[in-house]
Amino acid sequence: MNSNIWVLTSADSIAIATTLILAALGALFTERSGVLNLGIEGILLTSAISSFLAADSSGSIWLGLVVGSLVGSLLAGIHAVLSVTLRANQIVSGLALVIFGTGLANFLGKPAEGKTVTTIIEPLTFGPLSDIPVIGPVLFEHDIITYFAFALSIGSAWYLFRTRPGLELRATGDDPATVDAQGLSVAGIRIRYTLFGGLLVGLGGSWLMLAQSAAWHQAATTNGIGWIALALVVFAGWHPVRLIFGALLFGFSLQLPFTLQAEQITFIPSAFTQMLPYLATLIALIAFSRPGSKNLRGAPKALGNPFVRDER
């Protein structure tokens, strides 16, 4: 068994976890406000192609990240208008966003299919730290967005549970009538955090495009990561720090098929290893969504329910 391959697998698992953390954090902030957004996959795809086109035309990788993030926020804004302002069914609105986002990404990406960007996000250099056996390649050879995603997850826990705005956000998802009675705008809070959630999802899709893929392939760019991110929120019990461990687990399951192929381990069918990430997602949803589960106790009580002041 080649130890270098497994070190590389661990490093790649952390890299893959970047998009999962950003997308799941975006979903978590949105759901903590009481809004269910199932359109994560569509937002990821549209943000990915938008960032690709912006970076390719401008030559600036950072402009691509900004454009992709803003596109993610824009699409989330559509969902916010439909589900919060117009009180449309949030599940239907989210699924419509997946269909719309996938179709839009496919349309915009047709001329760019298979094309690569000229610049990609480069890893940071940590000098001697990167040369430490095993630990160096795993922990100290990533780019700034990866480290930002992990730091943001920890900072989000502090924000949610140690600040007044975080308390207001959690209260909006649990008991919007009480928030309204305090003179705060439930709709305003929900729209604000839906937009912010879309921004994070957009950043995740842009990073996936510009740091991992570097070439646009509509069918394989996100590969269902948006759905895994939604399951990850449940897996983590709506707690930002737990997202890190879940993202690493799912990231490893996404990378494992390539590692087994490199190790020439053939007794495990390739079809099984390719479906492993989605099987893990399904098992996690079943295990952590059963009645009485501790994870479900962390779910916002008003999740998916529109707030109508006259019905308090």
C-alpha positions, -999 to +999 in steps of 0.1 A: +000+000+000+014+034-011+014+057+019+019+088-003-014+081-021-033+080+012-016+112+023-027+128-010-062+114-004-063+131+030-052+164+016-077+162-013-105+153+012-098+186+030-099+204-003-132+189-013-145+197+022-141+234+013-170+235-010-191+213+013-184+236+043-193+268+024-224+254+008-236+238+040-229+270+060-250+289+034-278+264+039-274+265+077-277+303+080-307+302+057-324+274+076-316+289+110-338+319+099-367+295+091-363+293+053-357+260+036-337+264+004-334+231-016-319+250-046-283+247-034-273+224-063-287+249-089-269+278-072-236+259-071-238+252-108-248+287-119-221+303-096-195+279-110-201+288-147-205+325-138-171+326-120-155+306-149-168+331-175-158+361-154-123+348-147-118+337-183-128+370-198-111+392-173-080+371-164-087+377-127-094+348-106-106+370-077-131+388-099-144+353-108-149+345-071-167+378-065-190+374-096-198+338-087-206+347-051-229+376-062-247+353-086-253+329-058-268+357-037-289+368-066-304+334-071-310+330-034-327+364-036-352+350-061-360+322-036-363+348-008-389+368-027-409+337-036-408+320-002-407+350+022-424+379+004-449+359-016-451+330+008-448+304-019-442+268-009-405+267+000-399+231-012-415+239-046-395+272-049-362+254-040-367+226-065-377+251-092-344+269-084-325+237-090-342+232-124-337+269-133-301+270-121-291+238-139-307+249-171-292+284-169-257+270-162-261+245-191-271+274-214-243+297-203-217+269-204-224+255-238-197+277-256-173+270-227-177+232-225-143+216-219-125+249-219-100+257-191-092+289-173-057+303-177-052+309-139-063+290-109-062+297-071-028+287-060-020+271-025-004+292+002+032+285+011+042+279+047+079+273+042+093+245+065+058+236+077+049+222+043+079+198+045+068+181+077+062+144+067+025+135+064+012+166+084+028+191+060+011+180+027-022+174+045-025+206+065-002+232+049-007+230+012-041+245+007-053+279-006-067+308+013-103+300+006-099+265+022-085+281+054-112+307+053-139+281+051-127+263+082-122+296+101-157+308+090-173+276+104-157+282+138-165+319+137-201+311+127-206+291+159-194+321+180-218+343+160-248+321+164-244+313+201-225+342+216-239+374+199-272+392+199-277+391+161-271+353+163-297+350+190-321+370+168-314+347+139-320+315+160-352+330+175-365+338+140-361+302+130-376+289+162-403+314+172-408+341+147-439+354+165-418+363+195-392+381+173-421+401+157-434+410+191-400+424+199-404+449+171-380+431+147-388+423+111-391+386+106-392+390+068-362+413+069-341+388+089-351+359+067-344+377+035-310+390+048-298+355+058-311+339+027-291+363+006-260+357+028-265+320+026-266+323-012-234+343-011-216+315+007-230+288-016-219+309-046-184+312-031-183+275-027-193+269-063-169+295-076-140+280-056-149+245-068-147+258-104-115+279-101-095+259-077-105+223-082-120+218-117-103+246-137-124+234-167-161+236-173-180+203-176-217+208-168-224+172-161-195+167-136-187+201-121-207+198-089-216+161-091-244+163-065-224+182-039-253+206-033-275+177-022-248+164+000-244+198+016-281+199+025-278+164+042-246+177+059-266+204+077-289+177+092-259+155+099-243+183+119-275+191+138-275+227+125-242+234+143-214+251+123-184+234+140-199+199+134-201+207+097-163+205+096-162+168+107-191+159+085-176+177+055-143+158+060-161+125+062-181+132+030-150+147+013-131+115+020-160+094+006-159+115-026-122+110-030-120+073-020-129+059-054-100+076-071-076+064-043-088+028-047-083+030-084-048+044-079-040+016-055-054-009-080-078-023-055-102-041-077-121-065-054-145-036-045-167-029-076-161+006-090-198+012-093-201+007-055-173+031-047-187+057-070-221+056-053-204+056-018-208+093-012-245+093-020-250+061+000-233+077+030-256+107+025-286+085+025-275+066+056-267+098+074-302+112+067-319+081+079-297+078+110-299+114+121-335+122+110-353+095+129-379+106+155-363+116+188-328+121+172-306+146+190-298+161+157-335+169+150-336+188+183-313+213+167-336+219+138-353+253+137-389+247+148-404+271+122-383+257+093-402+259+061-432+277+076-441+311+063-447+337+089-480+356+088-484+382+115-522+380+117-519+343+125-498+346+157 
